[in-house]
Amino acid sequence: MSFLATCGSVTPFIGLLGTVWGIMDSFHKIGVVRSASLVTVAPGIAEALIATAVGLFAAIPAVIAYNYFLGRIKEMISLMDDFSLEFLNIIERAYGS
């Protein structure tokens, strides 16, 4: 569960870091070439979009899985609590207090 929670919360930031890196690379190329043409800017922007997509591709399934398993765990806890209360009632009725 902690792995899923970490992936769900950290991977978007890793994608954002890749996005910033790609944009910085584009600005650097603009400075070197001294031209803001599409040929100069496109590779860095493409890398930025891919980094964003990869970050989301990892984060979204992790969050979905985390929420699914958390719901299942809460359901199991509730069932165990109900069982323990019923069991204690049965023991109390059988042996009295």
C-alpha positions as CSV (number, residue, x, y, z in Angstrom):
1,M,0.0,0.0,0.0
2,S,2.8,2.4,0.8
3,F,4.4,1.7,-2.6
4,L,1.2,2.5,-4.4
5,A,0.7,5.7,-2.3
6,T,4.2,6.8,-3.0
7,C,3.9,6.1,-6.8
8,G,0.6,7.9,-6.9
9,S,2.0,11.0,-5.2
10,V,5.5,11.2,-6.5
11,T,5.3,10.2,-10.2
12,P,3.4,13.3,-11.3
13,F,6.3,15.4,-9.9
14,I,8.8,13.3,-11.8
15,G,6.8,13.9,-14.9
16,L,6.7,17.6,-14.1
17,L,10.4,17.6,-13.6
18,G,10.8,16.1,-17.1
19,T,8.5,18.7,-18.5
20,V,10.5,21.5,-17.0
21,W,13.7,19.9,-18.3
22,G,12.3,19.7,-21.8
23,I,11.2,23.3,-21.8
24,M,14.6,24.4,-20.4
25,D,16.2,22.4,-23.2
26,S,14.1,24.2,-25.7
27,F,15.0,27.6,-24.3
28,H,18.7,26.7,-24.3
29,K,18.5,25.7,-28.0
30,I,16.7,29.0,-28.8
31,G,19.6,30.8,-27.1
32,V,22.3,28.8,-29.0
33,V,20.6,29.0,-32.4
34,R,19.2,32.5,-31.8
35,S,16.0,31.5,-33.5
36,A,12.6,30.4,-32.1
37,S,11.6,28.3,-35.1
38,L,9.6,25.1,-34.8
39,V,12.6,23.0,-35.7
40,T,14.5,24.4,-32.7
41,V,11.7,24.2,-30.2
42,A,9.8,21.0,-31.2
43,P,12.2,18.3,-29.8
44,G,12.3,19.8,-26.3
45,I,8.6,20.3,-26.2
46,A,8.0,16.7,-27.4
47,E,10.3,15.4,-24.7
48,A,8.4,17.5,-22.2
49,L,5.0,16.1,-23.3
50,I,6.4,12.5,-23.2
51,A,7.7,13.0,-19.7
52,T,4.3,14.4,-18.6
53,A,2.5,11.4,-20.2
54,V,4.9,8.9,-18.5
55,G,4.4,10.5,-15.1
56,L,0.6,10.3,-15.5
57,F,0.8,6.8,-17.0
58,A,2.4,5.6,-13.7
59,A,0.4,7.7,-11.3
60,I,-3.1,7.1,-12.4
61,P,-3.1,3.3,-12.2
62,A,-1.2,3.5,-8.8
63,V,-3.9,5.8,-7.4
64,I,-6.7,3.6,-8.7
65,A,-5.1,0.5,-7.3
66,Y,-4.5,2.2,-3.9
67,N,-8.1,3.3,-3.6
68,Y,-9.3,-0.2,-4.6
69,F,-7.1,-2.0,-2.1
70,L,-7.8,0.6,0.7
71,G,-11.6,0.0,0.2
72,R,-11.1,-3.8,0.4
73,I,-9.0,-3.4,3.6
74,K,-11.6,-1.2,5.2
75,E,-14.3,-3.7,4.3
76,M,-12.2,-6.6,5.8
77,I,-11.7,-4.6,9.0
78,S,-15.4,-3.9,9.3
79,L,-16.2,-7.6,8.8
80,M,-13.6,-8.6,11.4
81,D,-15.0,-6.1,13.9
82,D,-18.5,-7.3,13.3
83,F,-17.4,-10.9,13.8
84,S,-15.6,-10.1,17.0
85,L,-18.6,-8.3,18.4
86,E,-20.9,-11.2,17.5
87,F,-18.5,-13.8,18.9
88,L,-18.2,-11.9,22.2
89,N,-22.0,-11.7,22.4
90,I,-22.3,-15.5,21.9
91,I,-19.7,-16.2,24.5
92,E,-21.4,-13.8,27.0
93,R,-24.7,-15.4,26.4
94,A,-23.3,-18.9,26.8
95,Y,-21.3,-18.4,29.9
96,G,-23.0,-15.3,31.4
97,S,-21.2,-12.7,33.2
